Amino acid sequence: MNMNIFIIEDDPILLETLKEGLNQWSYKVSSPNDFSLIMEDFVVHQPHLVLIDIQLPKFDGFHWCREIRAVSKVPIIFLSSRDHPMDMVMAMNLGADDYVQKPFHMDVLLAKIQAILRRTYTYEEASVDIIEWNQAIIDLKSGGIYKNGITIELTKNEFFILSVLVRSNNEIVSRNELMQLLWKDDQFINDNTLTANITRLRQKLSSLNLANGIITKKGLGYMAITL
């Protein structure tokens, strides 16, 4: 399996060193282009492991660890020059898998990365269960949708409808097609039930300012659009 490692580090020299070292072991390496859009890049790159510094532009590494943990169980290793015990305690409490103090030897870091990846993915294939829509994170495993620190929970039917519409990439999905898809998923649904589900879905999305992201095409069906 070609593992992808996402590095959140603002020191360009260290970032390049990490990339070179990891590439030698055939890891695919990616990093954010904009430190205010880290979650968007995280979703795009779909990493198997994250390396993250504490001191970063915009928000610190603790903030981004919290954001990642809200939507993913991907392994996280902190890299930091800070040696205060509370930093390590904070990192672990937020769900980090390890904490490596700078300066470190590349071989030691590689050993930690390999151990965590082996422990995490040996018995199950790595799978990415999140997609991004209008700056919201849709968690395909839990059935929730998350944006700006707010998470809303959807019923199985509401979530199924949302995921079908979002994955249709700004194309109309007919009412009949939605009902057929739900029927195949063992969720009986008729025309009135579909309307009620769409209404409830929009009501829940309104708390994320996304209600207008689901539009009705009269006589044709529904469409998830980019706002």
N, C-alpha and C positions, 0 to 999 in steps of 0.2 A: 504494500500500500504506500503510495506517495504522500507522505505527511506534510501538511502545510502549517508553518509556524508563523504567527502574527506577532510582530515586535513593535511595542509601543515605547519608543525611546527617542528623545529629542537631541541626543548627542550624536551628530553625524559620523564622527570617527568611530565611536563604539558601535553604532548601528551597522556601519560598513564591515567592521571586524566580525560582528555576529553573523552577518549575512554570508561572508566569505567562509567562516568556520562551519556554518550549518550547510551551506551548499556543497562543501566537500564530502558531507555525509548524505548527499542526495535529498536533503530536505528542501521543500519549496518554501521560500521566505517571502512574506509580504509585510508592509507597514503602512500606516495611515498617511494620506497626502495632506490632510488638514486636521489639526488637533482639536478642532471643534466638531468634527464629523467622524469621530472614532467609531461609533456604533454603526454608522452607515457602511464604513469600510469593513468592519468586522463581519457584517452580514454578507457583503459582496465576496469577501475572500474565504469565508467559511472555514476558519482554521481548526486544526486538531489540537493546538496548544497555543497559549498566549504568554509571551514574555513582556513584563511591564515594569517601567520605572515608577518611582513614587513622585519625584519632582518633575512635573510636566507643565507645558503651557496650558492656559485656559483652566483646566481642572487637574487635580492631582491623580496619581494612580489609584488611590483608594476609591475615588469617585467612579473611575472607569471599571474597577473591579466589581463594584456594587452594581453598576449598570449591566455588565456582562453576566453576572450571576443571576440577575433578574430574568434572563431569557435563555441561559445556557449553562450546562455543566462541564463545559470544556476545561481542561486542566489549565491552571494559571500559576506561573512562577514570577515572583517579584524579584527585580534586580535593583539594588539600591546601595548608595554609599552611606546612607544613614545607618547608624549602629545602635540606636536607642531600642531597648527591648520592647517598648510599647509599639514601635513600628511593626515589629514581627508579630506581636500579639494581635494588633489591628488587622494586619494582612490575613492571618489565619482565621480570625473571627469573621472576616468578610468572605471566606471561602477559598482563599489561595491554597495551592497544593504544596508550595515550597517558597523559601525566602533565601536568596543568595546575595551575600554582601559584596559590593565592589571594593577593591579590585578582586577579580576571581580568575582562576585558571580555566581556559576554554575547555580543557579535557574534563574538568570537574563538572562544569555546566552541562556538557554533552552527556555525561554519565547520568546526571539527574534527569535530563530531558528524555533519554532513552528508557530509563526505568519507569518514569511516569507514563510515557506513551505505551510501553509494553503492558503495564498494569491496567491502563485504561482501555486499550483496544485489542488485547489478545483474544478475548472470548466473544467479542461482538464487533461487527464492522462499524467503523465510524460513520455516523450519519448526521446530517445537518437538518435540524427540524425547525428552522426559523426562516422567514422571508420578510423583506422590508416593503412597506407600502405607505407612501405619504409620510415618511419619517416615523412611522409606527413599526414596531416589531411584532410580527404574528408568529406565535409559538405553536407549531403544528402538532406538537406532542401533548401539551397541556390544554390546548383549546382556548388560550387567552390571547389578548392583544394588549400591547404595552407602548406607551408614549409619554415622554416628559415626566417620568416617575409615577404615572398612573397606569394601573392594570385593570382591565375589565374582563370578566369571565362570561363566556358565551355558552349557550346550550349546544348540544351536538349538532342539531339542525342549523342553528344560526351560524355556527362556526363552519360547517360544511358549505353553506351557501356563500359565506364570505370568501373562503379559500378558493372555491370554484370561480367566483367572479374576479378575484385578484389575479389568479393564475391565467385568466383569459386575456390578459394584456390589452386592456382598453377595447375589447371586442364584446358585442352584445351576446348574452346568453339568454335563450328563450325560456319562457316559463315552463314549457313542456319539457325542455332539456333538463332543467333543474329538477323537476319532479321525477323524471326518469332516472337521473343520477341518484337522487335520494332513495328512490325505490330499490335500486340495485344495492344500496348500502343498508338495506333492511330497515329503512326508516319510512314507514308509510306516510305519505303526505299528499293531500289533495289541493285543489286550487285555492280554496279559502285558507287552508293551513299555511300554504306558501306565502300568501299575502300577509298573514299575521306574523309569520317569522321575519319577513322583510321589514315590517313595521317595527318590531321589537329590536331587530338588529340595528336599524337606523337610530332608534332611541338610545341604545347603549353606546353607539359610536359617537353620539353627540357630546358625550362627556370628554371625548378626545378631539372634538371639533372635526370629526370625520364623517358626520351624517351625510354631508353633500357629496361624499366620495362614492356613494351608491346611488345611481340615477336610474329612473324608469324611462324606457323608450316605449312610448305608447303603442300598443299593438305588436310590439316586437319582443320585449323582455327587459332585462336589467343589465347594467354595466358598471364595473368598478373603474373609476377614472383617477387620473393623477391631478391633484389639486394644486 
